[in-house]
Amino acid sequence: MSAFIPINLDRWPRREHFQHYYNQVPCSFSLTTKLDISRLKENKTPIQPALLFSITKIINRYPEFRLTFDTNHQLGYYEYLIPCFTFFHPQTQTFSTIWTDKQEDFASFLRQYRQDIASFGNNLHLEGKPHTPPYIFNLSTIPWCSFESFQLHLPCAKDYFIPIFTLGKYYQTHDSWFIPLSIQAHHAACDGFHISRLINELQQHINNF
């Protein structure tokens, strides 16, 4: 279980920025980029689980991506997050959410990912794998089309600080393969610098896969 770690606001360098974008000007922002997944294609690595694993690794490096309130409205962050992803049901044209627990290496993660799909992929409820823990981040996939921009509108998510990821359809350009990635972020938790660092380190992680 991921522990909740309280933040000491008196010593937190982001205190003024958080209060400004949480109280005075509450807002979120989105950034859409494309990831070069040529290395994954060359190695015939399953794309979605590899990206889920890679994103999990990067966001768990930085507490600003794990920010939340506890039940007493104490601001803090989770020790780590685990991925919760969408699984499409062609027969009903709906989807379910499935989460996969923390694994240190990709081989273990892939086994658990496939086991979760085998166990819960036929559950047509919105929550495909039950008992979703609170320490998750959400990733949706739109594999039917690529996109250059994608935005979520979250008018009632003032207290939701964890980034939301959306993947599109991957495509080939000359000898390289790319996939669009959209990231929705709460401005109280992070800025463009933090999201840019996440993207750059994510690309590096993919290149070294």
Secondary structure in CASP SS format (residue, H / E / C, confidence):
PFRMAT SS
TARGET T0000
AUTHOR 0000-0000-0000
METHOD secondary structure of the structure
MODEL  1
M C 1.00
S C 1.00
A C 1.00
F E 1.00
I E 1.00
P E 1.00
I C 1.00
N C 1.00
L H 1.00
D H 1.00
R H 1.00
W C 1.00
P C 1.00
R C 1.00
R H 1.00
E H 1.00
H H 1.00
F H 1.00
Q H 1.00
H H 1.00
Y H 1.00
Y H 1.00
N H 1.00
Q H 1.00
V C 1.00
P C 1.00
C C 1.00
S E 1.00
F E 1.00
S E 1.00
L E 1.00
T E 1.00
T E 1.00
K E 1.00
L E 1.00
D E 1.00
I C 1.00
S H 1.00
R H 1.00
L H 1.00
K H 1.00
E H 1.00
N C 1.00
K C 1.00
T C 1.00
P C 1.00
I H 1.00
Q H 1.00
P H 1.00
A H 1.00
L H 1.00
L H 1.00
F H 1.00
S H 1.00
I H 1.00
T H 1.00
K H 1.00
I H 1.00
I H 1.00
N C 1.00
R C 1.00
Y C 1.00
P H 1.00
E H 1.00
F H 1.00
R C 1.00
L E 1.00
T E 1.00
F E 1.00
D C 1.00
T C 1.00
N C 1.00
H C 1.00
Q C 1.00
L E 1.00
G E 1.00
Y E 1.00
Y E 1.00
E C 1.00
Y C 1.00
L C 1.00
I E 1.00
P E 1.00
C E 1.00
F E 1.00
T E 1.00
F E 1.00
F E 1.00
H E 1.00
P C 1.00
Q C 1.00
T C 1.00
Q C 1.00
T E 1.00
F E 1.00
S E 1.00
T E 1.00
I E 1.00
W E 1.00
T C 1.00
D C 1.00
K C 1.00
Q C 1.00
E C 1.00
D C 1.00
F H 1.00
A H 1.00
S H 1.00
F H 1.00
L H 1.00
R H 1.00
Q H 1.00
Y H 1.00
R H 1.00
Q H 1.00
D H 1.00
I H 1.00
A H 1.00
S H 1.00
F H 1.00
G C 1.00
N C 1.00
N C 1.00
L C 1.00
H C 1.00
L C 1.00
E E 1.00
G C 1.00
K C 1.00
P C 1.00
H C 1.00
T C 1.00
P C 1.00
P C 1.00
Y C 1.00
I E 1.00
F E 1.00
N E 1.00
L E 1.00
S E 1.00
T E 1.00
I C 1.00
P C 1.00
W C 1.00
C C 1.00
S C 1.00
F C 1.00
E C 1.00
S C 1.00
F C 1.00
Q C 1.00
L C 1.00
H C 1.00
L C 1.00
P C 1.00
C C 1.00
A C 1.00
K C 1.00
D C 1.00
Y C 1.00
F C 1.00
I C 1.00
P C 1.00
I E 1.00
F E 1.00
T E 1.00
L E 1.00
G C 1.00
K C 1.00
Y C 1.00
Y E 1.00
Q E 1.00
T E 1.00
H C 1.00
D C 1.00
S E 1.00
W E 1.00
F E 1.00
I E 1.00
P E 1.00
L E 1.00
S E 1.00
I E 1.00
Q E 1.00
A E 1.00
H E 1.00
H C 1.00
A C 1.00
A C 1.00
C C 1.00
D C 1.00
G H 1.00
F H 1.00
H H 1.00
I H 1.00
S H 1.00
R H 1.00
L H 1.00
I H 1.00
N H 1.00
E H 1.00
L H 1.00
Q H 1.00
Q H 1.00
H H 1.00
I H 1.00
N H 1.00
N C 1.00
F C 1.00
END
